[in-house]
Amino acid sequence: MLRDKLAIDSKRLDEINAFIMDPDNQLVNDLLALVEKYGGPEEINRKAAEAGKVESLMARLEKKKPEYVKDLQWLIEQRDNGAFITENEYRKKVLGEKASSTEFNEDFPVTLEISACQFFSFFMEQARQAVANRELMPGRFIRVRFMKEQEEDGDLLAVSAAMQILGASWCETLDTKGTDGSNVHLGGPDTITGYFGGVGQPNTHPIEWADEFLYYKTNYGVKQILNINPGTVLLAYMLHKLGVDIEFKISVYMGNDNPYAVFWTLMAARMFSREDGTTSLIGFNFANSVDNATIEFSSKIRKAMGLENVVRFEHHIFETWKSIVIQPYDRREELMALAPKVANISAKHEGGEIAVEEKREHPSDIAEYFLPRADIEEKNMMPLLTQNYMDKHESLNNTARVLTEKGLSFIAAPNLHHR
């Protein structure tokens, strides 16, 4: 049969293993040397576990930014005192008495995801409003800040602690990325087409990316990072296989927009998975062009690879008003059709409601993710960016409301709402 010609011969896998095991393989040798530089997998994980403890982070914050410690203490008190609305209370708020008789589909809860939580001040504004207005906090946060900048101003410590207090997952974006100047032939918007396909981590930069990750892992307990390049994706697979506890999510910028691209990526994840079936790939952001049929077919691929419970599909429901897609962009109704069928999916809110964004004098703009804090403060833009973020918070809560109205379930901040 024609199909038989596609079967992968075991000798091809032997060739791949032989290449990996070759003691003269510089690609592998450079990675092993980097891991050994940090003390080996066990020491890396030990340091990360210690550095990432909430008490360790807050003790360091006490010296760097004591006012943030007070904010975190307030957050802990609100959590422990039950100030945040529970899932059952939220359902009753939306449905009234009908909530008690509604059978909710608990098989495929949708993770409520927001992007990008750039500053700790954004987060605190969101948390205070959630308490005051009985709203939901996300179950997942994406961050796109300069790592060195937030290391210096205390936001990295504060947000890392806050996420654990919420029980939420979160993802950081390393400075060693496509827009860091690593490609000497690419500049700003005038060379934007040169960045297509994840270009921008050439030559030695993948190892530098891994080095940066291991620094933040061992010093701050950072576990999950954004990934945009096939080379750094492979390195993340290999680090996990070696025993380093690393997690990553594939960015929308990598351009996975069809089932064949999804198959390629998940196949490699499976090949480098550990004995227990886990892989470092835990978040898979599709390109904006995917339709429901592609996502449903991709879920079949994911299940066939044994990764349904490991790899979360992350789907943009809203996007920033400027600099990434043609507006209006609103995929909420499509999500409602997907939610009862596709497991382990998140609804990513990176923009506000269309009716809100189109009337803002300063609508959300993804290009502003890369502005240094000093520039933002000099131009007095922080209130504007905070409003943009709170618009995303509103759209996330609107999605939760519609899910609830349709008898579907969600994952909000676990320690706050699912207690």
Helices and strands as residue ranges (DSSP letters): G 2-6, H 10-21, H 26-37, H 41-51, H 54-64, H 66-80, H 87-95, G 96-101, E 105-115, H 120-133, E 140-142, H 147-153, H 155-166, E 169-171, G 189-198, H 205-220, E 224-227, H 230-242, E 247-250, G 252-254, H 259-271, E 281-285, H 292-304, E 312-318, H 332-338, E 345-349, H 354-357, G 366-370, H 373-378, H 382-405, E 408-411, H 414-417
